[in-house]
Amino acid sequence: MDTDRSGEFQKEIAIVGGGPAGLMAAETLAGAGQAVTVYERMPSVGRKFLIAGRGGLNLTHTEPLPDFLARYHPVQPALAAAIEAYPPQALRNWCEALGQPTFVGSSGRVFPKSFKASPLLRAWLARLTEGGVAIRTRHRLTGLGADGTLAFETPDGSLSVRPRAALLALGGASWPRLGSDGAWVPLLEGAGLAVAPLRPANVGFAVAWSAHVTERFAGAPLKRIAARIGDAHARGEAVVTAGGIEGGVIYALGRPIREAVERDGAATLVLDLRPDLDAGALAKKLGRTRPGESLSTRLRKAAGLDGVAAALLREAHANALPSEADALATAIKAVPLRLTAPAPIARAISTAGGLTLSELDARFMLRARSGLFAAGEMLDWEAPTGGYLLQAAFASGRAAARGMLDWLGEGG
């Protein structure tokens, strides 16, 4: 796209951000015959997408749609409608059409059979190229003009364009080295737009472990546990780190944990180390002990606790565990863990906060900026890991593109 020197609108549509939301919007628009240019600040697009695939690329999840939608916070009709219009099966079909069939894991999560992001991204970029989508890398957004002009800094100097319409898909702030650093926040706030503070989501929390736990068990997994805080609960796994705890169970409860820390200065998470047994059944197992059997042996053989689980149990009770079976079973199924702070946002998987959805209409267009749309993680929503993050990015990008087409069709 050439620099706009005439002040007239150009024929192209501009998409700022080359992540899943931006690229899906580009595909949708190009498929409708629109000329599209994607502007990406990094040397290549899809960098965070590739990192997400490093552990297997969890695209989406197969749970029933009402349960799926309940994973998102805050509940927003526009985001729910976008996912309903482009549900998990649609994303799987899209992946299949790009030559990357998917499979469902034991937990209901969906992955490409290749278990990688790079083949999918290569096929996707080839489709976009065939569709006429232009991609301009090393273009950093620096200005939003009231007349629709976008300003960029590029290797060749400053650039100003005035597209027919534009989509912002700028990501969050959780991967600064990949381009998601939240640098767009002052730009939008300077334009008078409401942005909820960016905070870490899907992130570990600090725990003041004893030297024994840190030295012996940093990196050790806690498998098949349950956790609760207030009315929220989850099952899964976690990992003890040198400075705290992280993993799927923690991420699933991240929002109520973070809110408790912000409100009270700390949060108490209650762990159930044997969620597959009720307290009565566990007590019976613990009661079947041989004379002279040590507590460590009882915890290992009767309760089925490995070293790290037993260490956390002891630490929570200052090494003063009850010997009576019922009381010990109760302690195993309710281990209090004091969490004091989330890890820095640069170590988070995703971001909470962002451009408030009240700034957007049902088409994902900014109410105060006709012709300017927004989608993806830069919007104020959050969800746990498990496929929910990518699904919302893809679906909101598609929804914003379709909203843009509607607006253009009305003469916008």
C-alpha positions as CSV (number, residue, x, y, z in Angstrom):
1,M,0.0,0.0,0.0
2,D,1.5,3.4,-1.0
3,T,1.6,6.4,1.3
4,D,-1.6,8.3,1.1
5,R,-0.7,11.8,-0.1
6,S,-4.0,12.9,-1.5
7,G,-6.1,12.7,1.6
8,E,-8.5,10.4,-0.2
9,F,-9.4,6.9,1.1
10,Q,-7.4,4.1,-0.5
11,K,-9.1,1.0,-1.8
12,E,-7.2,-1.4,0.5
13,I,-8.3,-2.5,4.0
14,A,-5.6,-2.4,6.6
15,I,-5.1,-5.0,9.3
16,V,-2.7,-4.1,12.1
17,G,-1.3,-7.2,13.7
18,G,-0.3,-10.5,12.1
19,G,-1.5,-13.0,14.8
20,P,-4.4,-15.4,14.5
21,A,-7.1,-12.7,14.8
22,G,-5.5,-10.5,12.2
23,L,-4.7,-13.3,9.7
24,M,-8.2,-14.8,10.1
25,A,-9.7,-11.4,9.4
26,A,-7.5,-11.0,6.3
27,E,-8.5,-14.4,5.0
28,T,-12.2,-13.6,5.5
29,L,-11.9,-10.2,3.8
30,A,-9.8,-11.5,0.9
31,G,-12.3,-14.3,0.4
32,A,-15.0,-11.7,-0.1
33,G,-12.9,-10.0,-2.8
34,Q,-11.4,-7.2,-0.7
35,A,-7.9,-5.9,-1.1
36,V,-6.1,-6.4,2.2
37,T,-2.8,-5.4,3.6
38,V,-1.5,-6.8,6.9
39,Y,0.9,-4.6,8.9
40,E,3.0,-6.5,11.5
41,R,5.6,-4.8,13.7
42,M,7.9,-7.9,13.9
43,P,10.0,-9.4,11.1
44,S,7.4,-12.1,10.5
45,V,3.8,-12.9,11.3
46,G,2.4,-15.5,13.6
47,R,5.3,-15.6,16.1
48,K,3.2,-16.2,19.2
49,F,1.1,-18.7,17.3
50,L,4.3,-20.7,16.6
51,I,5.3,-20.5,20.3
52,A,1.9,-21.8,21.2
53,G,2.6,-24.8,19.0
54,R,5.8,-25.6,20.7
55,G,4.0,-27.8,23.2
56,G,1.5,-29.2,20.7
57,L,-0.8,-26.3,19.5
58,N,-4.0,-26.7,21.5
59,L,-6.4,-25.2,18.9
60,T,-9.7,-25.5,20.7
61,H,-11.8,-27.8,22.9
62,T,-14.7,-30.2,22.3
63,E,-16.8,-29.6,25.4
64,P,-20.4,-28.6,24.8
65,L,-20.7,-25.0,23.6
66,P,-22.6,-23.6,26.7
67,D,-19.8,-24.9,28.9
68,F,-17.2,-23.7,26.4
69,L,-18.6,-20.1,26.5
70,A,-18.8,-20.1,30.3
71,R,-15.0,-20.2,30.3
72,Y,-14.8,-16.6,29.2
73,H,-14.8,-13.6,31.5
74,P,-16.3,-11.1,31.4
75,V,-19.3,-12.6,29.6
76,Q,-19.8,-10.5,26.5
77,P,-22.6,-11.1,24.0
78,A,-20.5,-10.0,21.0
79,L,-17.7,-12.5,21.8
80,A,-20.2,-15.3,22.5
81,A,-21.9,-14.6,19.2
82,A,-18.6,-14.6,17.4
83,I,-17.7,-18.1,18.8
84,E,-21.3,-19.4,18.2
85,A,-20.9,-18.3,14.5
86,Y,-17.5,-19.9,14.3
87,P,-17.5,-22.8,16.8
88,P,-14.8,-25.3,17.5
89,Q,-15.9,-27.7,14.7
90,A,-15.6,-24.9,12.2
91,L,-12.0,-24.2,13.3
92,R,-11.2,-27.9,13.0
93,N,-12.7,-27.9,9.5
94,W,-10.6,-24.9,8.6
95,C,-7.5,-26.7,9.8
96,E,-8.4,-29.8,7.8
97,A,-8.9,-27.7,4.7
98,L,-5.3,-26.5,5.1
99,G,-4.1,-30.1,5.0
100,Q,-3.7,-30.4,8.8
101,P,-6.2,-32.8,10.2
102,T,-6.9,-32.7,13.9
103,F,-7.5,-35.1,16.8
104,V,-9.1,-34.9,20.2
105,G,-6.9,-35.7,23.2
106,S,-8.1,-37.5,26.3
107,S,-9.0,-34.2,28.0
108,G,-11.2,-33.0,25.1
109,R,-8.5,-30.7,23.8
110,V,-8.1,-30.5,20.0
111,F,-4.6,-30.6,18.3
112,P,-3.3,-30.9,14.8
113,K,-2.2,-34.5,14.1
114,S,1.2,-33.1,13.3
115,F,1.2,-31.6,16.8
116,K,3.0,-28.5,15.4
117,A,2.1,-25.0,14.4
118,S,4.6,-24.4,11.7
119,P,3.0,-26.6,8.9
120,L,-0.4,-25.0,9.6
121,L,1.1,-21.5,9.5
122,R,3.0,-22.2,6.2
123,A,-0.2,-23.5,4.5
124,W,-2.2,-20.6,5.9
125,L,0.3,-18.0,4.6
126,A,0.3,-19.7,1.2
127,R,-3.5,-19.4,1.1
128,L,-3.4,-15.7,2.0
129,T,-0.8,-15.0,-0.7
130,E,-2.9,-16.8,-3.2
131,G,-5.8,-14.7,-2.1
132,G,-3.9,-11.5,-2.8
133,V,-3.2,-10.5,0.9
134,A,-0.2,-8.3,1.2
135,I,1.9,-8.5,4.3
136,R,4.2,-5.7,5.4
137,T,6.5,-6.6,8.3
138,R,8.6,-4.3,10.6
139,H,5.7,-1.8,10.5
140,R,5.0,-0.4,14.0
141,L,1.8,1.5,14.5
142,T,2.5,5.0,16.0
143,G,-0.7,7.0,15.3
144,L,-4.5,6.8,14.9
145,G,-5.8,9.9,13.1
146,A,-9.3,11.0,13.7
147,D,-9.8,10.9,9.9
148,G,-8.9,7.2,9.8
149,T,-5.2,7.7,9.0
150,L,-2.8,5.1,10.4
151,A,0.8,6.1,11.0
152,F,3.7,3.6,11.1
153,E,7.4,3.6,11.7
154,T,9.1,1.3,9.2
155,P,12.8,0.5,8.2
156,D,12.4,3.1,5.4
157,G,11.0,5.8,7.7
158,S,7.5,7.0,8.5
159,L,4.5,5.9,6.6
160,S,0.9,7.2,6.6
161,V,-2.0,5.4,5.1
162,R,-5.7,6.1,5.0
163,P,-7.5,2.8,4.3
164,R,-11.2,2.3,3.5
165,A,-11.4,0.5,6.9
166,A,-9.0,-0.9,9.4
167,L,-8.8,-3.6,12.0
168,L,-6.6,-3.5,15.1
169,A,-5.5,-7.0,16.2
170,L,-2.5,-5.9,18.4
171,G,-2.4,-8.7,20.9
172,G,-1.9,-8.5,24.7
173,A,1.3,-7.8,26.7
174,S,2.4,-11.3,27.7
175,W,5.0,-12.0,25.1
176,P,7.0,-8.8,24.6
177,R,9.9,-10.5,22.7
178,L,7.4,-11.8,20.2
179,G,5.7,-8.4,19.7
180,S,2.9,-8.6,22.3
181,D,4.1,-5.9,24.6
182,G,1.0,-3.7,25.1
183,A,2.7,-0.7,23.6
184,W,-0.6,0.2,21.9
185,V,-2.3,1.1,25.2
186,P,-1.2,4.7,25.4
187,L,-2.0,5.1,21.7
188,L,-5.6,4.1,22.3
189,E,-6.0,5.9,25.6
190,G,-4.7,9.0,23.8
191,A,-7.5,8.6,21.3
192,G,-10.0,8.7,24.2
193,L,-10.7,5.0,24.2
194,A,-11.3,3.1,27.5
195,V,-8.6,0.4,28.2
196,A,-8.9,-1.9,31.2
197,P,-5.4,-2.3,32.8
198,L,-3.4,-5.2,31.3
199,R,-2.7,-8.0,33.9
200,P,-1.1,-11.4,33.7
201,A,-3.5,-14.3,33.0
202,N,-2.7,-18.0,32.8
203,V,0.4,-17.4,34.9
204,G,2.0,-18.9,38.0
205,F,1.8,-17.4,41.5
206,A,4.4,-16.9,44.2
207,V,4.5,-19.1,47.2
208,A,7.0,-18.7,50.1
209,W,8.3,-22.2,50.1
210,S,10.7,-23.5,52.7
211,A,14.2,-24.1,51.6
212,H,13.4,-27.9,51.7
213,V,10.7,-27.6,49.1
214,T,12.6,-25.2,46.9
215,E,15.8,-27.3,46.9
216,R,14.2,-30.8,46.7
217,F,11.1,-30.3,44.6
218,A,11.4,-27.3,42.3
219,G,10.2,-28.5,38.9
220,A,8.3,-31.5,40.4
221,P,4.7,-32.1,39.0
222,L,1.6,-32.4,41.2
223,K,-0.5,-34.9,39.2
224,R,-4.2,-35.5,39.4
225,I,-5.0,-33.0,42.0
226,A,-8.0,-30.7,42.6
227,A,-8.0,-27.1,43.8
228,R,-10.6,-24.6,45.0
229,I,-10.8,-21.0,45.9
230,G,-14.2,-19.7,47.1
231,D,-16.8,-21.2,44.8
232,A,-14.4,-21.9,42.0
233,H,-12.8,-25.3,41.6
234,A,-10.8,-27.2,39.0
235,R,-8.9,-30.5,38.5
236,G,-5.7,-31.2,36.7
237,E,-2.0,-30.8,37.3
238,A,0.4,-28.2,38.6
239,V,4.1,-27.8,38.9
240,V,6.1,-26.6,41.9
241,T,8.6,-23.9,41.0
242,A,11.5,-22.4,43.0
243,G,9.3,-19.4,43.7
244,G,5.8,-20.7,43.6
245,I,3.4,-22.9,41.6
246,E,2.0,-22.9,38.1
247,G,0.2,-25.2,35.6
248,G,-3.2,-26.0,34.4
249,V,-5.1,-26.1,37.7
250,I,-3.6,-22.7,38.6
251,Y,-4.4,-21.2,35.2
252,A,-8.0,-22.4,35.4
253,L,-8.4,-20.6,38.7
254,G,-6.2,-17.7,37.8
255,R,-8.8,-15.0,37.8
256,P,-10.3,-15.6,41.3
257,I,-6.8,-16.1,42.6
258,R,-5.6,-12.8,41.1
259,E,-8.7,-11.0,42.3
260,A,-8.2,-12.3,45.9
261,V,-4.5,-11.2,45.8
262,E,-5.5,-7.7,44.5
263,R,-8.2,-7.4,47.2
264,D,-6.5,-9.0,50.2
265,G,-2.8,-9.0,49.4
266,A,-2.8,-12.9,49.3
267,A,-5.0,-15.8,48.3
268,T,-5.6,-19.1,49.9
269,L,-5.9,-22.0,47.5
270,V,-7.1,-25.3,48.9
271,L,-5.6,-28.4,47.3
272,D,-7.1,-31.8,47.3
273,L,-4.2,-34.2,46.8
274,R,-6.5,-37.3,46.3
275,P,-9.6,-36.0,44.6
276,D,-10.4,-39.5,43.3
277,L,-11.2,-40.7,46.8
278,D,-13.7,-39.2,49.3
279,A,-12.5,-38.6,52.8
280,G,-14.1,-41.7,54.2
281,A,-12.5,-44.1,51.7
282,L,-9.1,-42.4,52.2
283,A,-9.4,-42.7,55.9
284,K,-10.1,-46.4,55.6
285,K,-6.9,-46.8,53.6
286,L,-4.9,-44.8,56.2
287,G,-6.4,-46.8,59.0
288,R,-5.0,-50.1,57.6
289,T,-1.4,-49.6,58.9
290,R,1.1,-51.9,60.4
291,P,2.4,-51.4,63.9
292,G,5.4,-49.1,63.8
293,E,4.8,-47.9,60.3
294,S,6.2,-44.4,59.8
295,L,4.0,-41.5,58.7
296,S,6.1,-41.2,55.5
297,T,5.3,-44.8,54.7
298,R,1.6,-44.3,55.4
299,L,1.4,-41.2,53.2
300,R,3.2,-43.1,50.4
301,K,1.6,-46.5,50.5
302,A,-1.9,-45.9,52.0
303,A,-2.6,-42.4,50.7
304,G,-0.6,-42.7,47.4
305,L,1.2,-39.4,47.9
306,D,4.6,-39.0,46.1
307,G,7.4,-37.0,47.6
308,V,6.3,-33.5,46.5
309,A,2.7,-34.0,47.5
310,A,3.8,-35.2,51.0
311,A,6.2,-32.3,51.3
312,L,3.4,-29.8,50.5
313,L,1.1,-31.5,53.0
314,R,3.7,-31.3,55.8
315,E,4.6,-27.8,55.0
316,A,1.0,-26.6,55.2
317,H,0.8,-28.1,58.7
318,A,4.2,-27.1,59.9
319,N,5.3,-30.7,60.0
320,A,2.6,-31.4,62.7
321,L,0.3,-33.8,60.9
322,P,-2.4,-35.7,62.8
323,S,-1.8,-39.4,63.2
324,E,-5.5,-40.4,63.5
325,A,-6.8,-41.6,60.1
326,D,-9.9,-39.4,59.8
327,A,-8.1,-36.2,60.6
328,L,-5.2,-37.2,58.3
329,A,-7.6,-37.9,55.5
330,T,-9.2,-34.5,56.0
331,A,-5.8,-32.8,55.9
332,I,-4.8,-34.5,52.7
333,K,-8.0,-33.4,51.0
334,A,-7.8,-29.7,52.2
335,V,-4.2,-28.5,52.0
336,P,-4.1,-24.7,52.3
337,L,-1.6,-22.9,50.1
338,R,-1.0,-19.2,50.4
339,L,-0.3,-17.4,47.1
340,T,1.1,-13.9,47.3
341,A,1.5,-12.5,43.8
342,P,1.2,-13.4,40.1
343,A,4.4,-13.8,38.1
344,P,5.2,-10.8,35.9
345,I,3.1,-10.2,32.9
346,A,6.1,-11.0,30.6
347,R,6.0,-14.6,31.9
348,A,2.2,-15.0,31.5
349,I,0.7,-17.1,28.7
350,S,-2.0,-14.5,28.0
351,T,-3.3,-11.2,29.2
352,A,-6.4,-10.0,31.0
353,G,-7.7,-6.5,30.5
354,G,-7.5,-4.5,27.2
355,L,-9.8,-2.4,25.1
356,T,-13.2,-2.6,26.8
357,L,-15.9,-4.3,24.8
358,S,-18.3,-1.5,25.6
359,E,-16.2,0.6,23.1
360,L,-17.3,-1.8,20.3
361,D,-20.6,-2.4,18.7
362,A,-22.0,-5.8,17.7
363,R,-19.8,-5.7,14.6
364,F,-16.6,-5.2,16.6
365,M,-16.4,-1.6,15.3
366,L,-15.4,1.2,17.6
367,R,-18.4,3.3,18.4
368,A,-16.3,6.4,18.5
369,R,-14.3,5.6,15.4
370,S,-16.4,4.7,12.4
371,G,-14.5,2.2,10.1
372,L,-12.1,1.2,12.8
373,F,-12.5,-2.4,14.2
374,A,-10.7,-4.4,16.9
375,A,-10.4,-8.1,17.6
376,G,-8.3,-10.8,19.4
377,E,-6.5,-10.7,22.7
378,M,-6.2,-6.9,22.8
379,L,-9.9,-6.9,23.8
380,D,-10.9,-7.1,27.5
381,W,-11.7,-10.8,28.0
382,E,-9.8,-13.7,29.4
383,A,-10.0,-17.5,29.4
384,P,-7.9,-20.4,30.7
385,T,-5.7,-22.5,28.5
386,G,-7.2,-25.5,26.8
387,G,-8.0,-24.1,23.4
388,Y,-10.2,-21.2,24.5
389,L,-7.6,-18.5,23.8
390,L,-7.0,-19.4,20.2
391,Q,-10.7,-20.1,19.5
392,A,-11.7,-16.6,20.6
393,A,-8.8,-15.0,18.6
394,F,-9.9,-16.8,15.4
395,A,-13.6,-16.3,16.0
396,S,-13.3,-12.6,16.9
397,G,-11.1,-11.9,13.9
398,R,-13.6,-13.5,11.6
399,A,-16.5,-11.7,13.3
400,A,-14.8,-8.3,13.0
401,A,-14.1,-9.0,9.3
402,R,-17.7,-9.9,8.6
403,G,-18.8,-6.8,10.5
404,M,-16.5,-4.7,8.4
405,L,-18.0,-6.2,5.2
406,D,-21.5,-5.4,6.5
407,W,-20.4,-1.8,7.2
408,L,-18.8,-1.4,3.8
409,G,-21.8,-2.9,2.2
410,E,-23.9,-0.2,3.8
411,G,-21.7,2.5,2.2
412,G,-19.3,2.9,5.0
